[in-house]
Amino acid sequence: MSSRGHLFFLLITLVTTCAACQAASLPDALIGRWQVIEVHINTNATAKTNYGWNDARLRWRIFTFTSTELSNDAADGSNCEAPQVAVTNMPAMRLMDDSLAHTGGSASDPEAHPSPTAYELKIDPNELVKVISVHCKDGLWEGDLGTGKGVEGAWMFFTHSGQLVIRWRDETLLVLDRLPADAKPRPSFDCLHARSPAEKTICGSLQLAAFDRSVNWSYKVTRDDIKDTDVSSAQLAGSQRAWLRKRDACGTNASCLLSVMQRRLEELSSYP
């Protein structure tokens, strides 16, 4: 091959490779910050699961997607470096039925299958969705998820309203909204009335404010759940007041605040 022909071959190779890289890079529609607004579980499942419907440990967690990394602050999540995507079109029912765990029963029993209806997703089971799988530097993102039959890992797809659905741990589905670039922290309390250093620090952080909302939500759910039981509501209220004192003792230490809120979420999830 002449030097001119060799140069032409290299140029063709570079263009082809570059085009492939562009096709596999994270789409612009994904890039940005996303917040979990709903946590869906299989409403037909009979076995007890670690996470419940709108579980506070996952609700309001923030996922950040850039062209170089996927990150999140969910306790059981991992980061993904050098993300590249693959997109597959398939019916929503097939996606869920093949990749999410079944509740048991015979294959002919519709309620034994993880379906959009069972997860209370507002999509037609036969609707074609663009399933996004993400491959990281070290392999498939959350690659241990899946049944071995369908799409594995933490797959995603967009709804017609622009929300993002992510397959997550313990057979949950997370529904996320995109956070605007100018999103302001929204804790459970009014930041105009924030007085303590801890409250002011929470009001200055999207992440800490989101965790504050999660703790407040979890406390209210737990309080309602024990109303008709023998569990003492006074004991729960006392434990919350004790926790607030521990939180306030963190002052302006953001790492301390995050840690005590994460621990409180675990405590409330297993209460009493």
C-alpha positions as a printed NumPy array, in Angstrom:
array([[  0.   ,   0.   ,   0.   ],
       [  1.295,   3.457,  -0.897],
       [  1.854,   6.055,   1.817],
       [ -1.111,   7.992,   0.467],
       [ -3.313,   4.877,   0.573],
       [ -2.119,   4.083,   4.071],
       [ -3.008,   7.595,   5.248],
       [ -6.457,   7.279,   3.679],
       [ -6.973,   3.953,   5.497],
       [ -6.014,   5.55 ,   8.824],
       [ -8.409,   8.434,   8.273],
       [-11.272,   6.06 ,   7.499],
       [-10.455,   4.043,  10.624],
       [-10.378,   7.154,  12.825],
       [-13.663,   8.465,  11.47 ],
       [-15.346,   5.089,  11.943],
       [-13.996,   4.737,  15.48 ],
       [-14.981,   8.285,  16.402],
       [-18.492,   7.766,  15.044],
       [-18.837,   4.608,  17.118],
       [-17.627,   6.438,  20.24 ],
       [-20.138,   9.219,  19.701],
       [-22.959,   6.703,  19.257],
       [-22.021,   4.964,  22.511],
       [-21.44 ,   8.058,  24.626],
       [-23.944,   9.207,  27.226],
       [-26.827,  10.985,  25.418],
       [-27.425,  14.643,  26.209],
       [-30.904,  13.757,  27.439],
       [-29.331,  11.892,  30.376],
       [-26.633,  14.362,  31.355],
       [-27.454,  16.379,  34.457],
       [-28.78 ,  15.816,  37.962],
       [-31.817,  13.664,  38.614],
       [-33.773,  13.146,  41.839],
       [-35.786,  10.111,  42.867],
       [-39.374,  11.215,  43.428],
       [-41.009,   7.775,  43.662],
       [-39.904,   4.276,  44.616],
       [-42.04 ,   1.518,  43.078],
       [-42.126,  -2.109,  44.171],
       [-43.982,  -5.13 ,  42.83 ],
       [-47.412,  -4.783,  44.457],
       [-48.126,  -8.461,  43.73 ],
       [-45.067,  -9.718,  45.588],
       [-45.834, -11.916,  48.571],
       [-42.355, -12.045,  50.138],
       [-41.168,  -9.216,  52.375],
       [-38.619,  -6.993,  50.671],
       [-35.945,  -4.714,  52.078],
       [-37.438,  -1.625,  50.457],
       [-41.061,  -0.551,  50.577],
       [-43.19 ,   1.69 ,  48.403],
       [-41.639,   5.194,  48.329],
       [-39.018,   3.987,  50.789],
       [-37.357,   7.016,  52.404],
       [-33.899,   5.467,  52.091],
       [-34.19 ,   5.793,  48.301],
       [-36.689,   8.6  ,  47.863],
       [-35.109,  11.993,  47.048],
       [-31.673,  10.479,  46.381],
       [-29.74 ,  12.359,  43.701],
       [-28.185,  10.767,  40.614],
       [-25.606,  12.833,  38.715],
       [-24.785,  11.867,  35.135],
       [-21.859,  13.374,  33.23 ],
       [-20.008,  12.22 ,  30.141],
       [-17.242,  10.836,  32.365],
       [-19.073,   9.45 ,  35.406],
       [-22.41 ,   8.342,  36.833],
       [-22.719,   8.883,  40.587],
       [-25.458,   8.725,  43.193],
       [-25.903,   9.003,  46.954],
       [-28.044,   5.901,  47.422],
       [-26.572,   3.727,  50.165],
       [-26.44 ,   0.632,  47.963],
       [-25.361,   2.298,  44.73 ],
       [-22.004,   2.488,  43.012],
       [-20.353,   4.983,  40.692],
       [-19.642,   4.306,  37.046],
       [-16.546,   5.712,  35.369],
       [-16.202,   6.195,  31.598],
       [-19.873,   5.348,  30.879],
       [-20.902,   4.1  ,  27.453],
       [-24.459,   3.198,  26.552],
       [-26.237,   0.603,  24.489],
       [-29.882,   1.105,  23.519],
       [-32.379,  -1.679,  22.807],
       [-36.033,  -1.326,  21.812],
       [-38.453,  -3.786,  23.394],
       [-41.956,  -3.958,  24.905],
       [-42.088,  -2.792,  28.528],
       [-43.689,  -6.094,  29.585],
       [-40.894,  -8.162,  28.083],
       [-38.229,  -5.926,  29.645],
       [-39.67 ,  -6.285,  33.128],
       [-40.787,  -9.902,  32.898],
       [-37.357, -11.091,  31.751],
       [-35.146,  -9.013,  34.041],
       [-37.083,  -8.604,  37.316],
       [-37.756, -11.429,  39.772],
       [-41.126, -13.185,  39.654],
       [-43.396, -13.417,  42.684],
       [-43.917, -17.145,  42.281],
       [-46.864, -19.127,  40.995],
       [-47.382, -20.721,  37.614],
       [-46.106, -19.155,  34.421],
       [-49.718, -18.896,  33.233],
       [-50.705, -16.737,  36.206],
       [-50.552, -13.065,  35.106],
       [-50.062, -11.898,  38.689],
       [-46.886, -13.96 ,  38.994],
       [-45.15 , -11.739,  36.461],
       [-43.456,  -8.395,  37.171],
       [-45.398,  -6.087,  34.869],
       [-45.925,  -2.337,  34.48 ],
       [-49.322,  -2.873,  36.137],
       [-47.814,  -4.725,  39.109],
       [-45.325,  -1.866,  39.558],
       [-48.077,   0.736,  38.995],
       [-46.264,   2.363,  36.1  ],
       [-48.457,   4.423,  33.796],
       [-47.293,   2.739,  30.607],
       [-48.927,   0.178,  28.354],
       [-47.328,  -3.267,  28.793],
       [-46.992,  -3.556,  24.994],
       [-45.426,  -0.128,  24.584],
       [-41.971,  -0.144,  23.02 ],
       [-39.41 ,   1.514,  25.273],
       [-35.821,   2.465,  24.496],
       [-33.896,   0.529,  27.129],
       [-30.567,   2.125,  28.064],
       [-27.82 ,  -0.109,  29.444],
       [-24.618,   1.468,  30.73 ],
       [-21.183,  -0.095,  30.53 ],
       [-18.511,   1.343,  32.824],
       [-14.754,   1.11 ,  32.872],
       [-14.992,  -1.978,  35.086],
       [-18.041,  -3.594,  33.491],
       [-21.806,  -3.288,  33.431],
       [-23.267,  -0.686,  35.805],
       [-24.728,  -2.584,  38.766],
       [-23.982,  -5.706,  36.761],
       [-25.143,  -8.124,  39.475],
       [-28.756,  -7.068,  38.902],
       [-30.951,  -9.219,  36.684],
       [-32.27 , -12.74 ,  36.371],
       [-29.785, -13.906,  33.761],
       [-32.538, -14.041,  31.147],
       [-33.253, -10.46 ,  30.14 ],
       [-31.478,  -7.106,  30.258],
       [-29.011,  -7.087,  33.142],
       [-27.656,  -4.247,  35.241],
       [-29.325,  -0.964,  36.189],
       [-31.192,  -0.359,  32.941],
       [-33.125,   2.86 ,  32.298],
       [-35.796,   4.271,  30.031],
       [-37.596,   7.586,  29.573],
       [-41.352,   7.977,  29.969],
       [-43.461,  10.141,  27.674],
       [-43.486,  12.865,  30.34 ],
       [-39.667,  12.997,  30.423],
       [-39.219,  11.155,  33.696],
       [-36.484,   8.565,  34.003],
       [-37.185,   5.048,  35.262],
       [-34.197,   3.134,  36.675],
       [-34.171,  -0.534,  37.601],
       [-32.608,  -0.643,  41.062],
       [-31.83 ,  -2.974,  43.927],
       [-34.246,  -5.253,  45.791],
       [-36.414,  -5.417,  42.648],
       [-37.332,  -1.732,  42.923],
       [-37.962,   0.753,  40.14 ],
       [-36.97 ,   4.368,  40.748],
       [-38.836,   7.213,  39.041],
       [-36.714,  10.355,  38.71 ],
       [-37.286,  13.962,  37.699],
       [-34.541,  16.117,  36.254],
       [-33.309,  18.764,  38.664],
       [-33.054,  22.227,  37.098],
       [-29.611,  23.793,  36.963],
       [-30.69 ,  26.4  ,  39.518],
       [-32.372,  23.919,  41.887],
       [-32.535,  25.175,  45.471],
       [-32.264,  22.992,  48.6  ],
       [-35.719,  22.005,  49.891],
       [-35.534,  20.476,  53.369],
       [-38.571,  19.582,  55.466],
       [-38.453,  22.938,  57.265],
       [-38.575,  26.57 ,  56.136],
       [-35.035,  27.78 ,  55.557],
       [-36.149,  31.347,  56.294],
       [-36.572,  30.201,  59.893],
       [-33.371,  28.146,  60.092],
       [-31.607,  29.043,  63.329],
       [-29.055,  26.438,  64.321],
       [-25.741,  25.992,  62.445],
       [-26.908,  22.505,  61.468],
       [-30.146,  23.776,  59.923],
       [-28.323,  26.538,  58.06 ],
       [-25.817,  24.018,  56.698],
       [-28.66 ,  21.751,  55.541],
       [-30.275,  24.731,  53.807],
       [-27.067,  25.275,  51.841],
       [-26.857,  21.768,  50.389],
       [-29.119,  19.977,  47.894],
       [-27.958,  16.614,  49.202],
       [-28.374,  17.366,  52.901],
       [-31.765,  18.991,  52.302],
       [-32.898,  15.885,  50.423],
       [-31.784,  13.621,  53.25 ],
       [-33.59 ,  15.858,  55.735],
       [-36.793,  15.39 ,  53.729],
       [-36.208,  11.637,  53.73 ],
       [-35.797,  11.466,  57.503],
       [-38.883,  13.617,  58.065],
       [-40.922,  11.466,  55.653],
       [-39.707,   8.235,  57.244],
       [-40.555,   9.497,  60.741],
       [-44.109,  10.416,  59.694],
       [-44.651,   7.071,  57.952],
       [-43.357,   5.17 ,  60.989],
       [-45.532,   7.24 ,  63.328],
       [-48.617,   6.434,  61.243],
       [-47.716,   2.746,  60.956],
       [-47.583,   2.224,  64.73 ],
       [-50.849,   3.988,  65.569],
       [-52.852,   0.768,  65.783],
       [-50.116,  -1.301,  67.4  ],
       [-48.749,  -1.763,  70.893],
       [-45.607,   0.174,  69.988],
       [-45.245,   3.375,  71.995],
       [-45.633,   6.551,  69.959],
       [-44.084,   8.456,  72.867],
       [-40.978,   6.301,  72.601],
       [-40.721,   7.04 ,  68.882],
       [-41.145,  10.785,  69.488],
       [-38.508,  10.668,  72.203],
       [-36.056,   8.882,  69.924],
       [-36.637,  11.533,  67.26 ],
       [-35.947,  14.353,  69.702],
       [-32.775,  12.597,  70.828],
       [-31.746,  12.208,  67.203],
       [-32.359,  15.915,  66.506],
       [-30.005,  16.793,  69.346],
       [-27.395,  14.485,  67.853],
       [-27.921,  16.069,  64.421],
       [-27.57 ,  19.588,  65.791],
       [-24.355,  18.595,  67.55 ],
       [-22.796,  18.193,  64.082],
       [-22.994,  21.957,  63.623],
       [-21.607,  22.926,  60.213],
       [-19.879,  19.562,  59.621],
       [-21.594,  18.342,  56.446],
       [-20.074,  14.845,  56.599],
       [-21.327,  14.437,  60.153],
       [-24.811,  15.612,  59.184],
       [-24.975,  13.217,  56.235],
       [-23.82 ,  10.306,  58.382],
       [-26.322,  10.869,  61.194],
       [-29.191,  11.225,  58.706],
       [-28.231,   8.03 ,  56.897],
       [-28.11 ,   6.156,  60.206],
       [-31.482,   7.577,  61.259],
       [-33.06 ,   6.344,  58.031],
       [-31.822,   2.833,  58.761],
       [-33.087,   3.051,  62.344],
       [-36.544,   4.18 ,  61.273],
       [-36.754,   1.521,  58.553],
       [-36.35 ,  -1.209,  61.176],
       [-38.417,   0.426,  63.943],
       [-39.201,  -0.574,  66.66 ]])
